[in-house]
Amino acid sequence: YAFRLRTGLIRLQMPQYKWDSFRAEQRSEPFGFAQDKLRGAQTKTAVEAQLPKNPPWNPQTALAEADRLLSGEIKYFAHEFHQVGFPPNWHKIPSTLPTPSAASDLSFSAAEDGGLSRWTAQHWSQISDDAEVDIKFIWEPNRFAFVYTLVRAYAATHDEKYPKAFWTLIEDWAKHNPPNTGANWMDGQEIALRLMAWTFGFSQFSNSPSSTPERTAKFTHYAAAQAERIYKNIGYAISTRSNHTISEAFGLWLAGLLFPELKDADTYLSVGRKLLEQEAVRQIFPDGSYSMYALNYHRFILHIYLYAIRLGEINQSLFSAQLINSVTKSIEYLSHLIDPQTGQMPAYGSNDGALVLPLNNCDFTDYRPLLQLGWYITKKEFLFEPGEWDEDIFWLCGVSRAERSASAVEAPESKTSFPDGGVYILHNTNSNALIRCTDFRARPSHADQLHVDLWIRGQNIAVDAGTYLYSGEGMWRNGLAYTSVHNTVTVDGKDQMTMVSRFTWTNWSQGKVLKHEKDLWQGEHDGYKPVSHIRTVLALEEDRWLVIDKLNAGETHHYALNWLLNDFPFEERDDSILLSLDGMKYIVQVGLADGSGDFSLVRADPNSTRGWRSRYYGHKEPAISLMLEADLPKVTFWSFFGFEHDQPVLQGRVLKFGSTEIDLNQDR
């Protein structure tokens, strides 16, 4: 692939051209969309059925968002609206987004000849995805996620302005993005997601007066060129062994299924299916966890698979029982991590803000829509009681809880150990701890061995920092992937592994679980050899927790224990912090079994990545970093999570609070 890029061979294999010179040999019969196929993918669509009279979601939310789109505002990364105009400039980053070159315009230049700027005119292979701008801010509107909103608004109103907007946006995009030219042809995954949104929108708007025969022909024309682009570079996607492989395989399969008139439709369908089957087994581990070690990427590939399964059912193109089983286990795995009252999950691993199936009003951080859809498609049951998270099932399966009474199933039997993905859970009365300890089988996402997320009464107390930016400036260049921002211990300011690029770690650290019992977990990792690090997590009575970190070496090292805490109102005390949440006072106190250390508390440090978290891509918010540092040959840190009046006291190496005593010399 590198050879093809550097020699220019890839430009010969996929040349730039204008839409009106699209080669006739790429179709085997006159272009025409296989409308009966995709329309059937949603048993009830915006044009075939009315929304239920009393849906458990509010249709007005989508209506308001669609109208914002028509007024020139687009929601970026399923979170924040930015003014971009209508139609938007497909090559410009809004100045309100946090990127080093925030106002970079990769579209028309101010040159006297009126030609395209360098990036827009270039072949896609000549453009770097790690240049002076964060390319994800260019790509985000080009995924066309807003099409799902237009469809939902049309279903509520039957107002023709929404299908008109759909066609205006597609035609404007084609005008400013000729084949194989510019940044929006760079990535096959982006193309696949665009095809997914476009075909979903077309299926809903196909009976609209705006969907003229001329537009339908052009639509197929546009889709065919993008499918060809994916196919001719599918080898690169396969080599990544990642969500790119899955999404691009889906793009091919989708094109082959829905555009049978294309010359290569059978090839697209066959290659796409083979890869989707193959990667389901390769990338979804036997325990249901995901090989990219990132929760949002896990949701990403499950949305792709669930959509494909449903589309295959409608078109008598069923996937294997093995693929269905992998997806089912994956949904079951996530059901053990979710807080059912809020839909929140620990935000471990890389989070690029992707939400490829936005068919509901729920927040980006709410995983109930995914699990409700997955549970229904794989089991024909509802995991949760009725709510806004039901809307996806209506669109993909034609089922509404308003029309079909069915209560949620009983909560799945609790499972606490997922060794393939390196995730372990301890439960307490109204709290739980999620622990990361991984024997990496695929590329790591974050250097987060022995990280602990702590949840109490639905509140995330000890949090994962998230991602923020992949291509930020300076310290924000994927700066939240490092060990120092995670809830663990660093040695000499180093990471547990070596980062050689934004997404590539070498010298992978390996984790090992030593004990996992009902109220105790203990594990270690080898990322700081010859320094050993063993962490013990104890669930104590009534939502109290104790974490013990033992590090041992033959010479003095600088050890730093970090806890990143949610930004609750707080009061700083000696070596501790008192958090106020939901009328409850919760204390986090740290200490050393021997010797002395330096305690510090930082919130949103403007000069470092310390004291920050990111739940949405491109958006960061304050968090509280509590740190205890010591320079010793060996050290035993203790961290106590409890209530205001617990007041733990260390006597010798015995930690006491109330009637409880913990000997820090012992394994537990």
C-alpha positions in Angstrom: 0.0 0.0 0.0 2.8 2.4 0.9 4.5 1.5 -2.4 1.3 2.3 -4.3 1.0 5.6 -2.5 4.6 6.8 -3.0 5.0 5.8 -6.6 1.6 7.2 -7.7 0.4 3.8 -8.8 -2.7 4.2 -6.8 -3.6 7.3 -8.8 -3.4 5.2 -12.0 -5.6 2.5 -10.5 -8.2 5.0 -9.2 -7.9 8.1 -11.5 -9.7 11.4 -10.9 -12.5 12.2 -13.2 -15.7 14.2 -13.5 -19.1 12.8 -12.8 -20.3 13.3 -16.4 -17.4 11.0 -17.6 -18.4 8.1 -15.5 -17.6 5.0 -17.5 -20.4 3.1 -19.0 -18.8 -0.3 -18.4 -19.4 0.1 -14.7 -23.1 -0.8 -15.1 -24.6 -4.0 -16.6 -28.0 -2.5 -17.3 -29.6 1.0 -17.1 -29.1 2.5 -13.7 -32.1 2.4 -11.4 -32.3 1.9 -7.7 -33.5 -1.4 -6.4 -36.2 0.4 -4.4 -38.1 -2.7 -3.4 -35.0 -4.1 -1.7 -34.1 -1.2 0.6 -37.6 -0.1 1.3 -38.2 -3.5 2.7 -35.3 -3.1 5.1 -37.5 -1.0 7.3 -40.9 -2.7 7.5 -42.3 0.6 8.6 -40.8 3.6 6.9 -41.5 7.3 6.8 -43.5 6.8 3.6 -45.1 3.5 4.3 -46.5 3.9 7.8 -47.4 6.6 10.3 -45.6 6.9 13.6 -47.5 5.4 16.5 -49.9 7.7 18.2 -48.1 7.6 21.5 -44.5 6.6 20.9 -42.2 6.4 24.0 -40.0 9.0 22.3 -40.7 12.6 21.4 -40.9 13.1 17.6 -40.5 16.9 18.1 -36.9 16.5 19.1 -35.9 15.3 15.6 -38.1 18.0 14.0 -36.3 20.7 15.9 -32.9 19.3 14.9 -33.9 18.9 11.3 -35.0 22.6 11.2 -31.6 23.6 12.7 -30.0 21.7 9.8 -32.0 23.7 7.3 -30.9 26.9 8.9 -27.3 25.9 8.5 -26.4 24.1 11.8 -25.0 20.6 11.9 -24.5 18.5 15.0 -20.8 17.4 15.2 -20.0 14.1 16.9 -23.6 13.7 18.1 -23.1 16.5 20.6 -22.6 20.1 19.6 -24.2 22.2 16.8 -22.0 24.4 14.7 -23.1 26.9 12.1 -21.8 25.8 8.7 -24.4 27.1 6.2 -26.9 25.2 4.0 -25.5 23.5 2.1 -22.3 23.5 4.1 -18.9 24.0 2.7 -17.9 20.3 2.6 -14.2 21.1 3.0 -14.2 23.7 5.8 -13.8 23.3 9.5 -16.1 25.6 11.5 -14.1 28.2 13.4 -15.9 27.2 16.6 -14.3 23.8 16.7 -11.2 23.1 18.8 -8.5 22.4 16.2 -5.1 24.1 15.6 -6.2 25.4 12.2 -9.8 25.9 13.2 -10.8 28.1 10.3 -8.9 26.1 7.7 -10.7 26.2 4.4 -9.9 23.3 2.1 -12.4 24.3 -0.5 -12.3 27.1 -3.1 -9.1 29.2 -2.9 -8.9 33.0 -3.3 -6.5 32.6 -6.2 -7.2 34.8 -9.2 -7.9 31.8 -11.4 -10.7 30.8 -9.1 -9.4 27.2 -9.1 -9.7 24.7 -6.3 -7.3 24.9 -3.4 -4.5 22.4 -3.1 -6.3 19.9 -0.9 -9.6 20.0 -2.8 -8.0 19.5 -6.2 -5.6 16.7 -5.2 -6.1 13.0 -5.7 -7.2 11.6 -2.3 -4.0 9.6 -2.0 -1.9 12.7 -1.9 -3.6 14.1 1.2 -2.4 13.3 4.7 -4.8 12.4 7.4 -2.3 13.8 10.0 -1.6 17.2 8.5 -2.2 20.7 9.8 -5.8 20.1 10.5 -7.8 17.3 12.3 -9.2 15.6 9.3 -12.1 14.2 11.4 -13.6 17.7 11.5 -13.7 17.7 7.7 -15.1 14.2 7.5 -17.8 14.5 10.2 -20.5 16.4 8.1 -19.6 14.3 5.1 -20.8 11.2 6.8 -24.3 12.6 6.3 -25.5 11.5 9.8 -28.1 14.2 9.6 -30.0 12.2 7.0 -31.5 10.1 9.8 -32.8 13.2 11.4 -34.4 14.4 8.1 -36.1 11.0 7.8 -37.4 11.2 11.4 -38.7 14.7 10.9 -40.5 13.7 7.6 -42.2 10.9 9.4 -43.6 13.3 11.9 -44.8 16.0 9.5 -44.7 14.7 5.9 -43.3 18.1 5.0 -41.7 18.1 1.6 -38.9 20.5 2.7 -37.1 17.5 4.3 -36.7 15.3 1.2 -35.9 18.5 -0.8 -33.1 19.2 1.7 -31.9 15.6 1.3 -31.5 16.0 -2.5 -30.1 19.4 -2.3 -27.3 18.2 0.1 -26.5 15.2 -2.0 -26.3 17.1 -5.3 -24.2 19.8 -3.7 -21.9 17.3 -2.2 -21.4 15.6 -5.7 -20.8 19.0 -7.2 -17.9 19.8 -4.9 -16.5 16.2 -4.5 -15.8 14.7 -8.0 -14.6 11.1 -7.9 -11.3 10.3 -6.2 -10.7 14.0 -5.6 -10.2 15.6 -2.2 -10.3 14.7 1.4 -13.7 13.1 1.3 -12.5 10.3 -0.9 -9.6 9.4 1.3 -11.1 6.9 3.6 -13.2 3.9 2.5 -14.8 3.8 6.0 -16.1 7.4 5.5 -17.5 6.4 2.1 -19.2 3.3 3.5 -20.9 5.4 6.3 -22.0 7.9 3.7 -23.5 5.2 1.6 -25.3 3.8 4.6 -26.9 7.2 5.4 -27.7 8.0 1.7 -29.4 4.7 1.0 -31.4 4.9 4.3 -32.6 8.3 3.3 -33.4 7.3 -0.2 -35.5 4.4 0.9 -37.6 6.8 3.0 -37.9 9.6 0.5 -38.4 7.4 -2.6 -42.1 8.2 -2.9 -41.6 11.9 -2.4 -42.2 14.2 -5.4 -38.6 15.4 -4.9 -37.3 11.9 -5.8 -37.5 12.4 -9.5 -36.3 9.7 -12.1 -33.4 12.0 -13.0 -32.3 12.2 -9.4 -32.7 8.5 -8.9 -30.4 7.8 -11.8 -27.8 10.2 -10.6 -28.1 8.7 -7.1 -27.2 5.3 -8.4 -24.4 6.9 -10.4 -22.9 8.5 -7.2 -23.3 5.3 -5.2 -21.6 3.2 -7.9 -18.5 5.4 -8.0 -18.1 5.3 -4.2 -18.6 1.5 -4.1 -15.9 1.2 -6.7 -13.5 3.3 -4.6 -14.0 1.1 -1.6 -13.5 -2.1 -3.6 -10.3 -1.0 -5.4 -8.6 -0.3 -2.0 -10.2 -2.9 0.1 -6.8 -4.5 0.7 -5.8 -1.6 2.9 -8.9 -1.9 5.0 -8.3 -5.7 5.5 -4.8 -5.0 6.6 -5.9 -2.8 9.5 -7.8 -5.6 11.2 -10.1 -3.0 12.7 -13.5 -1.4 12.5 -12.3 -0.1 9.0 -12.3 -3.7 7.7 -15.9 -4.2 9.0 -17.3 -0.9 7.8 -15.8 -1.1 4.3 -16.9 -4.7 3.9 -20.4 -3.6 4.9 -20.2 -0.8 2.3 -19.4 -3.3 -0.4 -22.1 -5.7 0.7 -24.6 -2.9 0.9 -23.8 -1.7 -2.6 -24.0 -5.3 -4.0 -27.3 -6.0 -2.3 -29.1 -2.8 -3.1 -27.7 -2.0 -6.6 -27.9 -5.4 -8.5 -27.7 -3.5 -11.8 -24.1 -2.7 -11.2 -21.6 -4.8 -13.2 -19.7 -5.8 -10.1 -22.6 -6.1 -7.8 -22.1 -9.9 -7.3 -18.5 -9.3 -6.5 -19.2 -6.6 -4.0 -21.9 -8.7 -2.4 -19.6 -11.8 -2.2 -16.5 -10.0 -1.0 -18.4 -7.9 1.5 -20.2 -10.9 3.0 -17.1 -13.0 3.3 -15.3 -10.2 5.1 -18.2 -9.5 7.4 -18.4 -13.2 8.4 -14.6 -13.5 8.8 -14.2 -10.3 10.9 -17.1 -11.1 13.2 -15.1 -14.1 14.4 -11.7 -12.4 14.4 -12.6 -9.1 16.0 -15.3 -10.1 18.5 -13.6 -12.2 21.2 -15.3 -15.4 22.5 -16.5 -13.6 25.7 -18.2 -10.9 23.6 -15.6 -8.1 24.1 -14.0 -6.3 21.2 -10.5 -6.5 19.9 -9.9 -2.7 19.5 -10.2 -2.4 23.3 -12.4 0.7 22.9 -16.1 0.9 24.0 -17.2 3.4 21.4 -15.6 1.4 18.5 -17.4 -1.6 20.0 -20.8 0.2 19.5 -19.7 1.3 16.0 -19.2 -2.3 14.7 -22.3 -3.6 16.5 -24.4 -0.9 14.8 -23.0 -2.0 11.4 -23.6 -5.7 12.1 -27.2 -5.2 13.5 -28.1 -3.1 10.4 -26.6 -5.7 8.1 -28.4 -8.6 9.9 -31.7 -6.8 9.5 -31.1 -5.9 5.9 -30.1 -9.5 5.2 -33.3 -10.8 6.8 -35.5 -8.6 4.6 -33.7 -9.6 1.4 -33.4 -13.3 2.1 -29.6 -12.9 2.3 -29.1 -14.3 5.8 -25.8 -14.3 7.6 -24.4 -17.4 9.3 -25.3 -18.6 12.8 -21.7 -18.1 13.8 -21.9 -14.4 12.9 -25.2 -14.0 14.8 -23.8 -15.8 17.8 -20.8 -13.4 17.9 -23.0 -10.4 17.8 -25.4 -11.9 20.4 -22.5 -12.5 22.8 -21.2 -9.0 22.2 -24.6 -7.5 23.1 -24.7 -9.7 26.2 -21.2 -8.6 27.2 -22.2 -4.9 27.1 -25.3 -5.6 29.1 -23.0 -6.4 32.1 -21.2 -3.0 31.8 -24.2 -0.6 31.4 -25.9 1.3 34.2 -29.5 0.5 33.3 -30.9 3.7 34.9 -28.7 6.1 32.9 -27.5 4.0 30.0 -23.9 5.1 30.8 -20.9 2.9 30.5 -17.2 3.3 31.4 -15.6 5.3 28.6 -12.5 3.1 28.2 -10.3 3.2 25.1 -10.4 5.4 22.0 -13.5 7.5 21.4 -13.7 9.3 18.0 -17.2 10.5 18.5 -18.7 8.0 15.9 -22.4 7.3 16.2 -23.3 5.6 12.9 -27.0 4.9 13.5 -28.4 8.0 15.2 -32.1 7.1 15.2 -33.2 8.3 18.6 -33.2 11.3 21.0 -30.8 9.8 23.5 -27.5 11.3 24.4 -24.3 10.1 22.7 -23.2 8.5 26.0 -26.4 6.5 26.4 -25.9 2.9 25.3 -29.5 1.8 25.9 -30.6 2.3 22.2 -27.8 -0.1 21.0 -28.6 -2.7 23.6 -32.3 -2.5 23.1 -31.9 -2.9 19.4 -29.4 -5.6 19.7 -31.4 -7.6 22.2 -34.5 -7.4 20.0 -32.7 -8.3 16.7 -30.9 -11.2 18.3 -33.5 -12.5 20.8 -36.8 -10.8 19.8 -37.1 -9.5 23.4 -36.8 -6.1 25.1 -33.9 -5.6 27.5 -35.3 -2.3 28.9 -38.8 -0.9 29.7 -40.3 1.4 27.1 -38.4 4.7 26.5 -36.7 6.9 23.9 -34.2 4.0 23.3 -37.0 2.1 21.5 -37.0 4.2 18.3 -34.2 2.3 16.6 -36.4 -0.8 16.7 -39.2 1.0 15.0 -37.1 2.1 12.1 -35.2 -1.1 11.5 -37.8 -3.7 12.5 -41.2 -1.9 12.2 -42.0 -2.6 15.9 -43.4 -0.1 18.3 -43.9 -0.7 22.0 -47.0 1.4 21.7 -48.5 -1.3 19.4 -46.9 -4.4 20.9 -47.0 -4.7 24.7 -44.0 -6.5 26.0 -42.2 -5.9 29.3 -38.5 -6.0 29.6 -36.8 -9.3 30.3 -35.3 -10.0 33.7 -31.8 -8.6 34.1 -29.3 -11.1 32.7 -27.4 -13.2 35.2 -24.5 -11.2 36.5 -21.1 -12.1 35.0 -18.0 -10.4 36.3 -15.0 -11.8 34.3 -14.2 -11.1 30.7 -10.6 -12.3 30.3 -10.5 -12.0 26.5 -11.1 -8.3 26.6 -9.4 -7.8 29.9 -12.4 -6.4 31.8 -13.3 -7.4 35.3 -16.1 -6.3 37.6 -16.6 -6.2 41.4 -20.1 -5.4 42.8 -21.0 -3.8 46.1 -24.3 -2.8 47.6 -25.1 0.1 45.3 -21.7 0.4 43.5 -19.3 -1.4 41.3 -15.7 -1.3 40.1 -14.6 -2.0 36.5 -11.0 -3.0 36.2 -8.8 -3.1 33.1 -6.2 -5.9 33.0 -5.4 -7.2 29.5 -3.2 -9.8 27.9 -3.2 -7.9 24.6 -4.2 -10.0 21.6 -4.5 -7.0 19.2 -3.3 -3.4 19.1 -3.8 -1.6 22.3 -5.9 1.6 22.3 -4.9 3.2 25.6 -2.0 2.5 28.1 -4.5 1.7 30.8 -3.4 -1.5 32.6 -5.0 -1.8 36.1 -7.2 1.3 35.5 -10.2 1.3 37.8 -13.6 2.9 37.1 -15.8 3.3 40.1 -19.6 3.8 40.0 -21.8 4.5 43.0 -25.6 4.8 42.7 -25.4 5.5 39.0 -22.7 8.1 39.4 -19.3 7.6 37.8 -16.9 8.7 40.6 -13.5 7.6 39.4 -13.6 8.2 35.6 -11.7 7.4 32.4 -10.4 10.5 30.7 -11.6 9.6 27.2 -10.0 10.9 24.1 -10.7 14.6 23.1 -8.6 14.9 19.9 -6.6 12.5 17.8 -4.7 15.3 15.9 -4.6 18.1 18.5 -1.7 20.4 19.0 1.1 19.6 21.3 0.0 17.8 24.5 -3.5 17.3 22.9 -2.2 15.0 20.2 -4.2 12.0 21.4 -3.0 13.1 24.8 -5.5 11.2 26.9 -4.3 7.8 25.7 -1.3 7.9 28.1 -0.9 6.1 31.4 -0.6 9.4 33.4 -4.3 10.4 33.0 -5.6 6.9 33.9 -6.5 5.7 37.4 -3.3 3.7 38.0 0.3 4.3 39.0 3.1 5.6 36.7 6.8 5.0 37.2 9.4 7.7 36.5 6.8 9.6 34.4 6.7 6.9 31.7 4.0 5.0 30.0 3.3 1.3 30.4 4.0 1.0 26.7 5.8 3.0 24.0 3.8 5.2 21.7 5.3 5.5 18.3 2.5 7.2 16.5 -1.0 8.6 17.4 -2.5 5.1 17.3 0.4 2.7 17.6 1.9 1.3 20.8 5.0 -1.0 20.9 6.3 -3.1 23.7 2.8 -4.0 24.8 2.5 -4.5 28.5 0.8 -7.7 29.5 -1.6 -8.0 32.4 -2.2 -11.0 34.6 -5.1 -11.7 37.0 -3.9 -13.2 40.3 -7.2 -13.4 42.1 -10.9 -12.7 41.4 -13.3 -13.4 44.1 -16.7 -12.0 45.1 -15.3 -9.0 47.0 -11.6 -9.0 45.8 -9.7 -8.6 42.6 -5.9 -8.7 42.3 -3.7 -8.4 39.2 -0.4 -7.2 37.9 1.2 -6.0 34.7 4.8 -6.0 33.4 4.9 -2.6 31.7 7.6 -1.2 34.1 10.0 -4.1 34.2 12.0 -4.7 36.4 9.6 -2.7 38.6 6.6 -4.9 39.6 3.2 -3.5 40.1 0.4 -5.5 41.9 -3.0 -3.9 42.4 -5.6 -5.2 44.8 -9.2 -3.9 44.8 -11.4 -4.7 47.7 -15.2 -4.2 48.0 -15.9 -3.4 51.6 -19.2 -3.1 53.4 -21.9 -0.8 52.2 -20.3 0.8 49.1 -16.8 1.4 50.6 -13.8 0.4 48.6 -10.1 0.0 49.2 -7.4 -0.1 46.5 -3.8 -1.2 47.4 -0.9 -0.7 45.0 2.4 -2.4 45.7 5.4 -1.5 43.6 8.8 -3.0 44.2 12.2 -2.4 42.6 15.9 -2.7 43.6 16.5 1.1 43.4 14.7 4.3 43.9 12.0 5.3 41.4 9.5 8.1 41.2 6.0 6.6 41.7 2.8 8.6 41.0 -0.7 7.3 41.9 -3.4 9.2 40.1 -7.2 9.2 40.5 -9.3 11.1 38.0 -12.6 12.0 39.6 -15.8 13.4 38.2 -16.2 17.1 38.6 -18.5 17.1 41.6 -18.5 20.0 44.1 -15.6 19.2 46.5 -13.7 20.1 49.6 -10.0 19.5 49.8 -8.6 18.0 53.0 -5.2 16.6 53.9 -4.4 13.8 51.5 -8.1 13.5 50.7 -11.1 15.1 48.9 -14.7 15.2 50.0 -17.2 15.0 47.1 -20.8 16.1 47.2 -23.2 14.2 45.1 -27.0 13.6 45.3 -27.1 14.8 48.9 -24.3 12.4 49.8 -20.7 13.2 51.0 -18.2 10.7 49.6 -14.5 10.8 50.6 -11.5 9.7 48.6 -8.4 9.4 50.7 -4.9 8.2 49.7 -1.8 7.4 51.7 1.4 5.4 51.9 2.0 2.4 54.1 5.6 3.5 54.7 7.4 6.8 54.2 6.0 10.1 53.0 4.9 11.5 49.7 3.6 14.6 48.0 -0.1 15.0 47.7 -1.6 17.3 45.1 -5.1 18.2 43.7 -5.6 19.7 40.2 -8.7 20.6 38.3 -8.5 21.5 34.6 -4.8 22.3 34.5 -4.4 24.8 31.6 -0.8 23.7 31.0 -1.2 19.9 30.9 -3.6 17.1 30.3 -4.1 16.7 34.0 -7.6 17.3 35.4 -9.5 16.9 32.1 -11.9 14.4 30.7 -13.7 14.1 27.3 -17.0 12.3 26.8 -17.5 13.7 23.3 -14.9 14.0 20.5 -13.6 17.5 20.2 -15.0 18.5 23.6 -13.2 18.5 27.0 -14.5 19.3 30.4 -12.9 19.7 33.9 -12.2 16.8 36.1 -10.4 16.5 39.4 -7.0 14.8 39.5 -5.9 13.6 42.9 -2.2 12.5 43.0 0.2 11.1 45.5 3.9 10.9 44.6 6.9 9.3 46.3 10.5 8.6 45.5 11.3 5.2 47.1 12.7 1.8 46.0 9.4 0.2 46.9 6.1 1.6 47.8 2.6 0.6 49.0 -0.2 3.1 48.1 -3.6 2.8 49.6 -6.7 4.5 48.3 -9.9 4.5 50.3 -13.4 5.4 49.0 -16.0 5.8 51.6 -18.3 8.2 53.5 -17.6 11.5 55.2 -17.3 10.2 58.8 -15.3 7.0 58.0 -12.0 8.7 58.7 -9.5 5.8 58.0 -6.4 5.8 60.2 -3.1 4.0 59.5 -1.5 2.4 62.6 1.7 0.8 61.6 0.8 -1.0 58.4 -2.8 -1.6 59.5 -5.5 0.6 58.1 -8.5 1.1 60.4 -11.9 2.6 59.9 -14.9 1.8 62.1 -14.6 -1.8 63.2 -12.7 -2.8 60.0 -9.0 -3.4 59.9 -6.9 -4.1 56.8 -3.3 -5.3 57.1 -1.5 -3.8 54.1 1.3 -6.4 54.4 -1.2 -9.1 53.5 -2.4 -10.0 50.0 -5.9 -9.0 51.1 
